[in-house]
């Protein structure tokens, strides 16, 4: 959690889990490129 931005840069797979279920699945860079993910989940 503390270094999510750095981990996502190199992650082959990344998941967003909401209420115990996988809400979003993508590559780390794919999640970082998504404006919705950056705003809602990463606060960027």
Buried (B, 14 or more C-beta within 10 A) or exposed (E): EEEBEEEBEEBEEBEBEEEEEEEBEBBBBBBBEBEEBBEEBBEE
